[in-house]
Amino acid sequence: MTEAVRDASATTALVICPEGADPHRRLLGLSLGERLLLALSFGGVRQVVFVGPGERPRSDRAKIEVVDLASWPPGGQVIVTTSDAVFDRGFVSAGQVPEGLPFRVMSAEEAAACARDVTGTVARLGAGEAHAGRGFGIRVVDRPSARRAHRALLLSLRKPIDGFISRNLNRYMSLAVSSWLVRTGITPNMVTISIGVLGLLAAFLVAQGQPWWMLVTAGVLFQVQSVLDGCDGEIARLTYRFSHVGQWLDTVGDDVTNYAFCFGLAYGQAVVLGRADLMAFGVLTLGVQIVMALVLYRRMLRMGVGDLMAIPDTVTSGGKGGALAKVLKVLREASRRDTFILIVASLTALQLPLLAFFLFAVGTYPTFVAVLVNERRLASQDKQKRALLDEGSTPQAVS
């Protein structure tokens, strides 16, 4: 399949509504028509023109204006697609659109010609393809095409940054759960809160320290919440329910469940073994984790983001770095949340809670140092930027 390089920064879309097309057909929580309009709206399209004999799509959430063909603004690039098309939402704002799919970007003059020849345009657009989760586009006209679109949408939820465990285990299970949950109308934030409650239950159970079945249950629940942790984001992307609050809820929820489970490991074993030193170490580790989280949250607030991944990494990024950077690179790969939680949960279930806690601690302290170093460097960069802005805004003396 060849790539047609186009300027896809279109703000207008021509949606052809073929006869017999059903924009109300449900697919993973949304009707085809609403999914189409939300994909266009979130991609930057502000106006849509409907042509053809079929029923028009509708969406109360899409911030998009419906205009008549007669008042269609000339010039610029136009997206041309069909009302029953499901496609990679990245196409709307991408610079490259594959050929052979029911999604094209063309000049306004070419789009106007398509509007005059609806039947011919639908035939030229074709049925499309949906072999993978990236670069797919397909018209949903029957059950087989709906199944292919269903699979392609789920595959599109996989992330390049997924760790080994997430890629080969967790994501398979979370996608299966999300494909069911999304049909119930549950919101991403409701899923996030439910996952947090499950994680806190695991922390409460592990804090009991014994008997053996309590540790097994705690370990299983901790791993289950890790698997389900991907569901809120998957449902958000499937239903276009993204929110800044949701990002923060997910970030804080992950930290709270992780830190609570870590402290629960130390507390439970300190009580069972009568180890005051272990209790003190657990409290110290929890304190370090809380301070680390507050430093990160302050940086996120300054940046106006709710995702930890948006914070620049000045410590381990790039080819240069000292011993700390090298150690942290190794720790970062070994302590990806999916892998780390599986190890900790397994050790807990195997009646090795002390080892699970010390693994938590081993990862906490070097990461804390890295966060402080990173924050200091980012603060220095901020100061330099402010100095440059102040220098640029200072009136120059007239000689």
N, C-alpha and C positions, 0 to 999 in steps of 0.2 A: 504494500500500500504506500503510495507516494505521498509526499508532503507538499501541500500548496501553501506557500508562504504569503500571508496576507496581513494587512494592518487590521487586526480584529478589534480595534478600539471603537466599535460601533455603538451608537446610543439609540439606534432605531432598529426594530426587527419587523420583518414581514412574515407573518405566520399564516401558512396556507392550511385551510380547514377542509380536508377532502370529504367527499360524501361518504357517510357511513362511519367516519372516525368517531370514537367514543372518548371525549375528554374526561368523562366521569369514572372511567375504569380505575380501580384502586391498585396502587403498586407501592408496597412498603410505606404505608401510612399516609400517602397523598394520592389525589387523583392525578391522572396524566396531565390534565390542563393546568392544575395548580403547580405541579412540579415544574412544568415548562416555564410558566410565568415567573415563578420564584427564582429559577436558574437564570433567566434573563435579567430580572431585577437585581439580584445580588451580583451579577456580572457587570452591572453598569448601564444596562439598557434602560432608557427612560420613556420611550414611546414605542407602541406596537400597533401595527396595521393588520387587520384580519381580512382575508379574502377567501373565496371559495364557498361552496354550498353547505359545508358541514357546520355543526354546532360550535360556537365560540367557547374557548376556555375561560375560566373565571378564577379569581383569587382575591380574597379580601386583604391578604397580607402583602401581596406584591406591590411595591411602590412604582407603578408603571402606568402611563397614560395611554388610553386607547384613542387613536386618531383615525379619521376617515381617510380613505385612499385619496379623495379629492384634495384634502388639505395636507397631504404628505409633504414635509419639507424637502426640497431638492438638495442634492449634494451630499458628500460624506459617504461613509461605508454603511452597509445595511446587512444585517443577519437575515438569512432566509432559511426557514425550517418549516416543519409541519406540526399541526396541533397534537399529533399522537407520537411525537418523537421524544425519546429519552436519550440523553447524551452526557458525555463527560462535561461537567459544569465548568471545567477549566477552559473549554473552547470559547466561552463568551468573551473572556478578557485575554485570551492567548494570542500569540503572534503567529502561530502555525495551526492550520486546521487540515486534518487529513482529507484526502479526496475519497469519494465513494460512500459518503455518509449523508444522511438527510439533514445536513447542517452546512450551510455555505456562507461565506462573507464576500460581498460583491459591491460594486458601485451602485449608487441610487438609480442610475439609468438602467443597469442590468436588472436590478430588482423590480423596477417598474415594468420591464418587459416580462418578467416572471409573473407579475400580478395580472397581466393581460392574458397569459396562457397558463391557467391554473393546472389543467390536466397534464399538459406537457411538462410543466415544472415538477409535478409530483412524480411523473415517470422518470425524469432525469435525476431527481434526488435519490430514487431507489429505496430499497428496504433497509439498507445499512448493515452494519456488522457489530457484533458484541462478543468478541473473543476474550477480552481482558478488561480489567478495571480502569485502564488508562487509554484514552484515545478511542473510546467506543461511541457509537451512535446507531440507534435502531428505531424503526417505527414499530410500535406495539399495536398489532392488528389482530392477533389471535393468541391462543394460549401458549403455543411454542415460542412466539416472539416475546410474550410477557415473561416466560421463564428465563429466556436469555437476558432480557433487560434486568430482571430481578437479580440474576447471578452477577451481571456486570456492575450493577450498583453496589452490591455487597463487596465485590473485589476492589472497587474504587476506594473503600474505606480503609484499606491497608495503608500503613505509613512506611516510608523509606527508613525512618528512624527506629522502627520496631526492632527490639532486641531478639536474640535467638529464640528464647522461650516464648515471647509474644508472637513472633512470626510463625513458629512451628507448633504452638500449643494454644496459648491463650486466645489469640485472635480467631482461631477456628471456632472456639466455644462461644466467645463473646458475640461474634457475628450471628451465630445460630440463635442466641438469646435475643439479640437486638432485632432480628427479623421477625421474631414473635412479639416482642414488647411494643414495637412501633405500631402494630395494628391495634393495640389497646388504647391508644391516645395518651399514654403516659408521657410526661414532659422530661427533658433531660435533667432538669434540676431535681425532680422527684426521684429519678434514678440515682443521682449523686447522693442525695440525702439517705436513701435506702442503703446504698453501699457503705456510707459512713457509719450507719447504725450497725451494720453487719461487722465492720471492722472493730468498732468499739465493743461489741459483744465478744469477739475473739480476744480482745485485750482483757476484758473482765474475766473470761474463763482462764486465760493463761496466768493471770494474777493470783488465782487460787493455788497454783503450785502443784497441786495433786487433787485427786488420784490420777492414774495413768490415762484413763479415758478422757479426763478433762483436758489434758495436754493434746491428746489426739484430736479432739473436737476443735480446740482452739487453733491448732495448726491447719486443719482442713478448712475452717471458716476463713482464716487469714488468706489462704490461697484462693478460695472461692471469691472473696471480695477483690482480690487482685485481678482475677479473670473478668469479673463483672465491671471492673473499673473502666474498661474501654467502652462499655455500653452507652454511657451518657453522651460521650463525644460522637459515637456512631449514630445514635438517634438524632442528635443535633444536626449532623451533616445530612442525614437522610431526609429530615423534615425542615431544614433551613431554619432551625430555632437556635441560632447562635446568640450569645449574650455575654456582655462583659461580666455581669454578676455570675453567670454560669461558670466562666473561667475561674473566677476567684473562689467560688464554692468548691470546684474540683481541686484546685491547688491546696486550699486550706484543709479540705477534707482528707486528702492524701497525707498531708503532714500530721494531722491530728491522729489518724489511725496508725500511722507508722510509729510515731513517738509514744502513743499510748501502749502499743503492743510491746515496744522495746522496754518501757518502764515496767509493764506488767510482767515481763520475763524476769527482770531483776527483783521486783518486789515479791513475786511469788516464791522464788527460790530463797530469797533472804529470810522470809518468814519460815519456810519449811526447814531450812538448814540453820536458822538462828544466826545468820551472818550480818552483823551490823555494818561491816566494811562493804559488803555487797550492796546493802541498802544505800549507803552513802555514795557509792560509785554510780548506782542507778539514778539517784537524785541529781548528781553532778552531770551525768550524761544528758538527762532530760533538760537541765538548765542550759547546757551548751546548745542543744537542739532548738530550744525556744529562742535563744538569742540569735542563732543562725537564721531561723525563720523570720524574725523581726527585721534583721538586716536586709534579707532578700525582699520582704514585703515592702519595706521603705523604698528600695530601688524600683520595684514594680510600680508603686504609686507615683514616683517621680516620672517614670516612663509612660504612665497611663496605660499599662497592660495588666492582664490578669494571668499570664502564662509565664512560668519560670524559664521556659526555653527561649523567651524573647530577650532575656538578659544577656548581653555580650559576655563571652568568656575570654578574658585577657590572660588567663593563667595557663590553660592547656591548649588553646588554639594556636595554630601556626607551627612552624617547624622548630622554633627556638624555645628554650626553657631550661631551667635548672633541674636539680634533683627533685624538688617538690613537684614540678610540672610533670616529670616522667612518672613519678609515683602516682600522681593523681590521674594521669591518663590510664594507667593500669587499673586503678581502683574504679574509675568511671566505667570502664568496660565490664569489670567484674561485678559492679554494684548497680547495673541497670535495674530499675525497679522490678521488672518482671522476673529477671534471674535471681535477684537478691531475695525477693519475697518467697520464691519457690524454695530456695535453700533454707531460709529461716523457718518457713512453715514445715518443711520436711524434718529439719532437726528437732523442732518442737514436738512434732507427732512421734518421732523416734525416741522420745524421752531424753533429749539432750538440750534442755532449755538454757542451761548455763552457756554452752557453746554458742547457741543462737544469739544470746545477749551479747557475748563478747565480740561476735562478728558485727553486730550492730555498732558497738562501741568503736571497734577498729575502723569502721568506715566513717564514723561521726567526726572524730577529732581532726584527721587530715582535711576532710571536707570543710570543716569549720575554719581552719586556717586559710584554705583556698578562697572561701567566701569573703573573708576579711581582706585578703590581699587583692582580690578582684574588685571589691567595693572601693578600696583605697585608690586603685588605678582608675576606676570609672569616675570617682569624685575628682581626681586630678584632671582627667580629660574634660569634665564638666567645667572646672575652674578655668582651664585654658580656653574653652569655647566662649565662656562669658567674658573673659579678658579681650578676646578678639572682637566680640560684638561691641563691647564698650569702646574699644579703640576705634572701631569703624564708625561708631555713632558720635565720637568726639569731634566737634567743629575744628577744622584746620585753620590755623592762623593765617591771615592775609598779609603778605609781605608788601 
